[in-house]
Amino acid sequence: PQYNLLTNTDISFTMRACNSAPTAECASATVTVTYPYNANDPSFNHLLAEANIDDADACDANGQAGQAACQVKFKDEFYGFDLDSDVLEYSILPVTDNSNLFAIPDDSTLAIFYLGYGVSEETDITLLVKA
């Protein structure tokens, strides 16, 4: 049967192997390959989000992510979702200036923390978040 890459149909085939002895002995096995099709990429409820840090000076200068004072707080609700019900993993893409000053300690939760060094007050920073 013909296989369509835009489905979740398993690919099954039979593999046969034989030795090269004069009386060939062969064995067969059915192989099934499952390749789930991702019909819906992860998305965010908004293309852009604005956020702030309540008190960046209260963050640990040793870069300890996870302190409540260091959490980036979104102005409006901001979250990722996947219509295929795939499990989301969040990360910060290291392509913008100062992205290394932020972390997502638990990649299953969109909770971003400032690491506590390198940013002065009233500084705008762009972060690209991937789900």
Residue pairs with C-beta under 8 A, 6 or more apart in sequence:
3 9
3 11
5 37
6 37
6 39
7 37
8 36
8 37
10 32
10 33
10 34
11 32
11 33
11 34
11 35
12 30
12 31
12 32
12 33
13 30
13 31
14 28
14 29
14 30
14 31
15 28
15 29
15 30
15 31
16 26
16 27
16 28
17 26
17 27
17 28
18 24
18 25
18 26
18 27
19 25
19 26
38 84
38 86
39 83
39 84
40 82
40 83
40 84
41 82
42 80
42 81
42 82
42 86
42 88
42 131
43 80
43 81
43 82
43 83
43 131
44 78
44 79
44 80
44 81
44 129
44 131
45 77
45 78
45 79
45 80
45 81
46 76
46 78
49 74
49 75
49 76
49 78
50 74
50 75
50 76
51 72
51 73
51 74
51 75
51 78
51 112
52 72
52 73
52 75
53 59
53 69
53 70
53 71
53 72
53 73
53 114
54 69
54 73
55 69
56 70
56 114
56 116
56 119
56 121
58 67
58 69
58 70
59 67
59 69
59 70
59 114
59 115
59 116
59 117
60 67
60 70
60 116
61 116
61 117
62 116
63 115
63 116
63 117
64 70
64 115
64 116
65 103
65 105
65 113
65 114
65 115
66 105
66 113
67 113
67 116
70 113
70 114
70 115
70 116
71 111
71 112
71 113
71 114
72 102
72 112
72 113
72 114
78 110
79 110
80 88
80 90
80 110
80 129
80 131
81 88
82 88
82 131
87 108
88 108
88 131
89 107
89 108
89 131
90 104
90 107
90 108
90 109
90 110
90 129
90 130
90 131
91 104
91 107
91 129
91 130
92 99
92 102
92 103
92 104
92 112
92 127
92 128
92 129
92 130
93 99
93 128
93 129
93 130
94 100
95 128
96 125
96 126
96 127
96 128
97 125
97 126
98 118
98 119
98 125
99 125
99 127
99 128
101 114
101 115
101 117
101 118
101 119
101 125
102 112
102 113
102 114
102 115
102 125
102 127
103 112
103 113
103 115
104 110
104 111
104 112
104 113
104 129
105 111
105 113
110 129
110 131
112 127
112 129
119 125
